[in-house]
Amino acid sequence: MGYEKHVKLFRNGRNQAVRIPREVELPGDEAILRKDGDRLILEPVPPRSLLAVLASLQPIDDDFAPIDDPVPEAVEP
């Protein structure tokens, strides 16, 4: 076993909570909690892919000013 420490459980409203010691804190502000028999397993949420982030974006309905996009001049080889 890599790490073991006794921690206190407490109530946060109607939920039971535990303080995670700094030396084992998880990144971000979300985690995955699984139950395996009597064990609770807490894991960091994997980072979202760029495609997942883009899929979650809402379309923009704003009208944008036209952009002057002239054809580039030919380049001699």
Distance bins in CASP14 RR format, pairs under 12 A and 6 or more apart:
PFRMAT RR
TARGET T0000
AUTHOR 0000-0000-0000
RMODE 2
METHOD distances of the structure
MODEL  1
2 23 0 0 0 0 0 1 0 0 0 0 0
2 24 0 0 0 0 1 0 0 0 0 0 0
3 20 0 0 0 0 0 1 0 0 0 0 0
3 21 0 0 0 0 1 0 0 0 0 0 0
3 23 1 0 0 1 0 0 0 0 0 0 0
3 24 1 0 1 0 0 0 0 0 0 0 0
3 25 0 0 0 0 0 1 0 0 0 0 0
4 21 0 0 0 0 0 1 0 0 0 0 0
4 23 0 0 0 0 0 1 0 0 0 0 0
4 24 0 0 0 0 0 1 0 0 0 0 0
5 18 0 0 0 0 0 1 0 0 0 0 0
5 19 0 0 0 0 0 1 0 0 0 0 0
5 20 0 0 0 0 1 0 0 0 0 0 0
5 21 1 0 0 1 0 0 0 0 0 0 0
5 22 0 0 0 0 0 1 0 0 0 0 0
5 23 0 0 0 0 1 0 0 0 0 0 0
5 24 0 0 0 0 1 0 0 0 0 0 0
6 18 0 0 0 0 0 1 0 0 0 0 0
6 19 0 0 0 0 0 1 0 0 0 0 0
6 21 0 0 0 0 0 1 0 0 0 0 0
7 16 0 0 0 0 0 1 0 0 0 0 0
7 17 0 0 0 0 0 1 0 0 0 0 0
7 18 1 0 1 0 0 0 0 0 0 0 0
7 19 1 0 0 1 0 0 0 0 0 0 0
7 20 1 0 0 1 0 0 0 0 0 0 0
7 21 1 0 0 1 0 0 0 0 0 0 0
7 24 0 0 0 0 0 1 0 0 0 0 0
7 40 0 0 0 0 0 1 0 0 0 0 0
7 42 0 0 0 0 0 1 0 0 0 0 0
8 16 0 0 0 0 0 1 0 0 0 0 0
8 17 0 0 0 0 1 0 0 0 0 0 0
8 18 1 0 0 1 0 0 0 0 0 0 0
8 19 1 0 0 1 0 0 0 0 0 0 0
8 20 0 0 0 0 0 1 0 0 0 0 0
8 21 0 0 0 0 0 1 0 0 0 0 0
9 15 0 0 0 0 0 1 0 0 0 0 0
9 16 1 0 1 0 0 0 0 0 0 0 0
9 17 1 0 0 1 0 0 0 0 0 0 0
9 18 1 0 1 0 0 0 0 0 0 0 0
9 19 0 0 0 0 1 0 0 0 0 0 0
9 40 0 0 0 0 0 1 0 0 0 0 0
10 16 1 0 0 1 0 0 0 0 0 0 0
10 17 1 0 1 0 0 0 0 0 0 0 0
10 18 1 0 0 1 0 0 0 0 0 0 0
10 19 1 0 0 1 0 0 0 0 0 0 0
11 17 1 0 0 1 0 0 0 0 0 0 0
11 18 0 0 0 0 0 1 0 0 0 0 0
12 18 0 0 0 0 1 0 0 0 0 0 0
12 19 0 0 0 0 0 1 0 0 0 0 0
15 33 0 0 0 0 0 1 0 0 0 0 0
16 33 0 0 0 0 0 1 0 0 0 0 0
16 40 0 0 0 0 0 1 0 0 0 0 0
17 33 0 0 0 0 0 1 0 0 0 0 0
17 42 0 0 0 0 0 1 0 0 0 0 0
18 24 0 0 0 0 0 1 0 0 0 0 0
18 31 0 0 0 0 0 1 0 0 0 0 0
18 33 0 0 0 0 0 1 0 0 0 0 0
18 40 0 0 0 0 1 0 0 0 0 0 0
18 42 0 0 0 0 1 0 0 0 0 0 0
19 25 0 0 0 0 1 0 0 0 0 0 0
20 26 1 0 0 1 0 0 0 0 0 0 0
20 27 0 0 0 0 0 1 0 0 0 0 0
20 28 0 0 0 0 0 1 0 0 0 0 0
20 31 0 0 0 0 1 0 0 0 0 0 0
20 33 0 0 0 0 0 1 0 0 0 0 0
20 42 1 0 0 1 0 0 0 0 0 0 0
20 44 0 0 0 0 0 1 0 0 0 0 0
24 31 0 0 0 0 0 1 0 0 0 0 0
24 42 0 0 0 0 1 0 0 0 0 0 0
24 43 0 0 0 0 0 1 0 0 0 0 0
24 44 0 0 0 0 0 1 0 0 0 0 0
25 31 0 0 0 0 0 1 0 0 0 0 0
25 42 0 0 0 0 0 1 0 0 0 0 0
25 44 0 0 0 0 1 0 0 0 0 0 0
26 32 0 0 0 0 1 0 0 0 0 0 0
26 33 0 0 0 0 0 1 0 0 0 0 0
26 42 1 0 0 1 0 0 0 0 0 0 0
26 43 1 0 0 1 0 0 0 0 0 0 0
26 44 1 0 1 0 0 0 0 0 0 0 0
26 45 0 0 0 0 1 0 0 0 0 0 0
26 46 0 0 0 0 0 1 0 0 0 0 0
27 43 0 0 0 0 0 1 0 0 0 0 0
27 44 1 0 1 0 0 0 0 0 0 0 0
27 45 0 0 0 0 1 0 0 0 0 0 0
27 46 0 0 0 0 0 1 0 0 0 0 0
27 47 0 0 0 0 1 0 0 0 0 0 0
28 44 1 0 0 1 0 0 0 0 0 0 0
28 45 1 0 0 1 0 0 0 0 0 0 0
28 46 0 0 0 0 0 1 0 0 0 0 0
28 47 0 0 0 0 1 0 0 0 0 0 0
28 48 0 0 0 0 0 1 0 0 0 0 0
29 44 0 0 0 0 0 1 0 0 0 0 0
29 45 0 0 0 0 1 0 0 0 0 0 0
30 42 0 0 0 0 0 1 0 0 0 0 0
30 43 0 0 0 0 0 1 0 0 0 0 0
30 44 0 0 0 0 1 0 0 0 0 0 0
30 45 1 0 1 0 0 0 0 0 0 0 0
30 46 0 0 0 0 0 1 0 0 0 0 0
30 47 0 0 0 0 0 1 0 0 0 0 0
30 48 0 0 0 0 0 1 0 0 0 0 0
31 40 0 0 0 0 0 1 0 0 0 0 0
31 41 0 0 0 0 0 1 0 0 0 0 0
31 42 1 0 1 0 0 0 0 0 0 0 0
31 43 1 0 0 1 0 0 0 0 0 0 0
31 44 1 0 1 0 0 0 0 0 0 0 0
31 45 1 0 0 1 0 0 0 0 0 0 0
31 46 0 0 0 0 0 1 0 0 0 0 0
32 40 0 0 0 0 0 1 0 0 0 0 0
32 41 0 0 0 0 1 0 0 0 0 0 0
32 42 1 0 0 1 0 0 0 0 0 0 0
32 43 1 0 1 0 0 0 0 0 0 0 0
32 44 1 0 0 1 0 0 0 0 0 0 0
32 45 1 0 1 0 0 0 0 0 0 0 0
32 46 0 0 0 0 1 0 0 0 0 0 0
33 39 0 0 0 0 0 1 0 0 0 0 0
33 40 1 0 0 1 0 0 0 0 0 0 0
33 41 1 0 0 1 0 0 0 0 0 0 0
33 42 1 0 1 0 0 0 0 0 0 0 0
33 43 0 0 0 0 1 0 0 0 0 0 0
33 44 0 0 0 0 0 1 0 0 0 0 0
33 45 0 0 0 0 0 1 0 0 0 0 0
34 40 1 0 0 1 0 0 0 0 0 0 0
34 41 1 0 1 0 0 0 0 0 0 0 0
34 42 0 0 0 0 1 0 0 0 0 0 0
34 43 1 0 0 1 0 0 0 0 0 0 0
35 41 1 0 0 1 0 0 0 0 0 0 0
35 42 0 0 0 0 0 1 0 0 0 0 0
36 42 0 0 0 0 0 1 0 0 0 0 0
36 43 0 0 0 0 0 1 0 0 0 0 0
45 52 0 0 0 0 0 1 0 0 0 0 0
46 52 0 0 0 0 0 1 0 0 0 0 0
47 53 0 0 0 0 1 0 0 0 0 0 0
48 54 0 0 0 0 1 0 0 0 0 0 0
48 55 0 0 0 0 1 0 0 0 0 0 0
48 56 0 0 0 0 1 0 0 0 0 0 0
48 57 0 0 0 0 0 1 0 0 0 0 0
49 55 0 0 0 0 1 0 0 0 0 0 0
49 56 0 0 0 0 0 1 0 0 0 0 0
50 56 0 0 0 0 0 1 0 0 0 0 0
50 57 0 0 0 0 0 1 0 0 0 0 0
51 57 0 0 0 0 0 1 0 0 0 0 0
END
